[in-house]
Amino acid sequence: MPDPDADAALPAGIATGIGSLPGTDAREAVNIVFGELPEWPYLPELPDRGLGADMIGRGAALLVGLPVQWWAFRWELADLPGRDARRALDFLERDLDALHEANAGGPVRLTAVGPFTLAANLWRRTGGAMLADPGAVADLTASLAEGLRNHVAAAQARMPNAALSVQIDEPSLPAALAGRVNTESGLDFYRRVPVEVARERLRELTEQVGVPVVVHCCAPDAPVKLLQEAGAQALSLDLTLLDLDDVPKVDALGEYLDDGGRLIAGVVPPLGKPHPGVAKEAADRVQGLWHRLGFSPEQLPRQVSVSTTCGMAGASPDYARFAMEASREAAERLRG
């Protein structure tokens, strides 16, 4: 069942966003998000700023006791933080300072890459991804959890009245569980991560961060039950990838929702050109799932919020604003 203490940090029945936006100005991006999504804004990521603002570099910058560097076109562990790692830390500081100017008093979500996606893309000094070594993944998870605690504390200091949550992005988790993450050569795959190990690592993180955790997974085979058992207090999923005739997957999501789980429904396209009907199509997608599950319509806005399916770094600024507007309209439609 959902934690009543998380209600302030994890609202429902409204519009929110996922992660990245186009542009390079942190203050402008924060102002846009807090203006367009006032009921549940988030700290946007701006990968257009370059190396260190990318998802992996940004996540690696949060690690405590695991210095990294950019070397040979990838992020890897290092003896000391490299120049690009220091640049990534500077980006994080600028983002937090932009939050200070927003001075929010309601729910605000921070975002970071999750431990398994980070482990699949962060390399050991001896070669190969950290994902290849279960001990390294455990160390990475502990380091990331501590870094996220520090990140939350820094954000809370800048926004004392905000109800914070953390979203961890795990697009590579399904591939890691299925043994589909390529090795360095690209000719083989790393051994699959056992479900019980993934559950344990993710539970360690959700228990140590200190605020409610949302897990975002835009893969079609997101492990809903595993994430729920690992302590995720809300899930952010791409519902456009869910085949409503796929009974096992629909039932898994239905069990999660029937148990009171919170859902950020990714139903608005993150890329494209503004055009009429987007909000209606998005709301219809959510209502179609709800009808298939046979749940009470009155319960929908108590558990479900609306967002784009993924980040919008590749979108035009005009479309990004349009997508936020469409998310708001879709949420209004779902509230009736």
N, C-alpha and C positions, 0 to 999 in steps of 0.2 A: 504494500500500500504506500501511497506517497507520504512523505514527511510533511506534517502541517507546518513545521518551521521553515520549509523551503518555499511556501506559497508566495512570500514577498519577493523572493529572488527569481522564481520560475512562474510567472503569470501565464494565464491561458486565455484563449478567445481573442487574441490580438495579433498584430503583425510584428515581425522582427526580421533580422537578417542573419547571414551566415558568417562571412569572413572578409574576403578581399573586395576592394573597390579600385577603380582606375584612379590615376593621379599620383602625386608625390607629396602633397601638402597635408600633413597630419591634422593640423587645426581645421582646415577646410573640410576634410573628410569627416572628422568628428562632428563638426557643426551640421553637415548634411545628414548624417545618420541620426543625430539627436533631434534634428528638426523634422525629418521625414518619418521616423519610427520612435516617437516620443514615449510610447508606453513600454517599450522594451528595446532600448538602444544597445549597441555593442561597440567595442573598440575595433575599428576596421583595420585590416592589414593592407599595406600598400606595396605590393611587390614591384611596381614600376620604379621604385627608388633604386632598384638594383640589388647586387649581391649583399646579402645580410638582411634584406627585407623579404626574401623568399621564405616559404613555409619551413624548410629544413634549417636554414640558417637562423631564422628567428627562434625556432624551437631549441636549437643547439645553444643559442646565446643564453637560454634560461638555465642550462645545466650548471650544477654546483659541483666543483671538484673534478670536472671532466672537460678540460680545455680543448678547443677545436681550432681548426684552420681550414682554409680553402686551398686545396692542392690538387693539381692534375684534374681539374674540372669536377671536383666533388668535395663535399665536406668530410673531414676525417678527424679522429682524435689526434692530439698533439701534446707536446711537453708543456708548452705555454700557449696562451691564446694568440692566434694570428691577427694581423691587421684587420682582416675582414670580419673576424669574430668581434673585435672591439667596435667595429662599425655597426654590427648588428645590435650590440648593447646600446649604442648611442641612439639607434632608431627606436628601441624600446623605451628609452628615457624620454625621447621627444613625444612618443605616443602617450605616455603617462602624463606628461605635462599638458598635453592637449585635453586630457580628461579633466585635469584640475580646472581648466577654464570653463568646461561644461558645467561643473558643480552640480551634478545630478543628485536627486534625492530619492529616486525610485530604483527599480531593477536595472542593472547594467551587467552585460556579459563580456568577459574577457575570453580570448581565444588562443589556442596553442596546438601544435601538432601533438598527437598521442604517442606513447612509447613504442608501439610496434611499427607505425609508419616511420617514426624517427629511426628506429633500429634497422629498418630495411633500406634506409638511405644515408646513414652515417657509417663511415668506414673505420675499421680498426687500423692501427699503424702497421700491423703485420699483413694487412690485406683482407679483403672481403668485408661484407656488411656485418655490423654488430649482431644482426639477427642470427648469424651462424652460431653464436655462442650463448647458450642459455644464461650462463653466469654474467656475461656482459649485458644482456637484456635486463637482468635483475638489477645490476648496478645502475644502468641507464634509467630505469624506472624510478629508483630511489632518488637519484640525482634530479630528475625532472620534477618529481613530487616536491622536493625541497625548493627547487627553483620557482615552481608555481606558487608555493606558499609565500615566498618572498615577493613575487610579482603581485599577488593578491594584496599583501600588506602594503606595498608601495601604492597600489591603486586606491586602497581604502584610505590611506593617509591623504590622498589628493581629493577624495570624495567621501568624507566621513559619514554622510547620510545615505549613501547608496547601498542597495541590497545586491551584493555581488554574486555572480556565479562564474564558473569556468567551463568553456566548451573545448573539448579536446577532439581534434580531427583525426579520424582513423580510416582514411581511404584504402590503406594497404592491409588492414587487419584481415579481411576475408581471404586475400591471397596468401597471407602468412599462415592462416589456419589450414588452407588447402594445399600448401606446399607449392605455390605458384609464383614465388618471388625469385627472379632470375639471379644467378650467381654473377660474379664479375665478368666471366667470359661470355655470358649470355647464352651458353650452350646447355646449361643445367639449371637446377632449382635447389634452393635451400630446403632442408628438411622441414616438414610442416611443424608448426607450433601446436603442441597438444592443447586441447580446449581448456583442460584444468589449469595449465600453466598460464595461458592468456587470462583466464578468469582471476587467478591469484594476483598476477602483476597489476591488472587493472583495478582490482579491489584495493590493493595497497595504495594506489594513487588516489582513488576516490575517497578513501578514509583519511588520507593525510593532507589533502589540499586545504581543508578547513572551510570550504563553501560548497554549495550544491554543484554537482558536475553534470554537464550535458555532454553526450557523445554524439558527434556528427559522423555519419558514414554514408557516403553517396554511392556506394557500390550496390548492385542489385541483390547481393546475397549477404546483406548486413546481418550479423549474428544477434538477433534481438534478445533471445533468452539469455545468452552469455552476458550481454551488456547489462541486462537487468540484474542478473545474479552478481555481477561485479560491482554493483552499487550505483550505477548511473541513475540519476533522479529524473532525467528527461532524455529522450532520444530525438535526434534530428536526422530525418531520413528523406531520401528522394522518392516520393510517392509516384512519380511518373514512370519509374522503373518497375513498379510492382504490378504484376499481372493479376488482376482480380480473379482470374480463373485458376491461379496457382494456389491450390487449397492449403498445402503445408505452410507456405509463407504467409498467406492471409491469416491462417489460424494462429501462427506464432505471434503476429502483431495483434491479433484479436485477444489472445490470452494476456499479453502485456497491458493492453488498454483495459481489459476487463478487471485487471488487478489494480486499476487506478493510475496506470503509468501516464506520464505527460509526453506529448508528442509535438515536435515542431515539424509541421508537414511541409516538405519542400515541393511546391506545386507551381511556382512561377518560374518561367525560363530565365536563366541568368544572362543570356545573350540574345541579341536580336534587334528588331526595330519596334518602336512603339506602335501598337495597333489595337483597335477595339476588341473587346471580348476576352482579353487575357484574364481579368479578374473572375469573370463568370466561369471560364473553363477551369481555373484553379479551384474555385469553390465547389464546382460540380465534381471534380476529382475526389476531393475529401468527402463530400456527401455520398458519392458512389461507394467508397470504402465503408463508410459508416452504415449505409443501408445494407451492404453485403454482410456486415458483421451482425446486423440486427440489433444495434444498440439504440437507446433512446436518443432522439434528436436533441433533447434538452441537455443531455450530458456532453455533447460535442464541444461547445465553447468552454466547458469547464476543464477540458483536458488537452485541447488542441489549439496551437497557434500556427500562423502561416508565415512562410518565408520563400525565398528563391530556392531552387534545388541545390545550388552550390554558390561559390563566391563569384564576384562580378569583375575581377581584375581585367578581363578581356572585353568588357562592355564599354560603350561610349558613356560619357558622363550623363548625357540626356537619357539614355536607356536605363542607366542605373537608378536615376530618380523615378523614371516611369515604373520600373519593377517594384520599387518601394511603395509607390502609390497603388499599384495593382495589388500588392500584398495587403495593404490596408483595406482596400475595397473588398477583397476576398474574405478577409476576417470579418468585416461588417456583414457580408452576406451570410456567413456561417452563424453569426450571432442572431440572425433573423431580424 
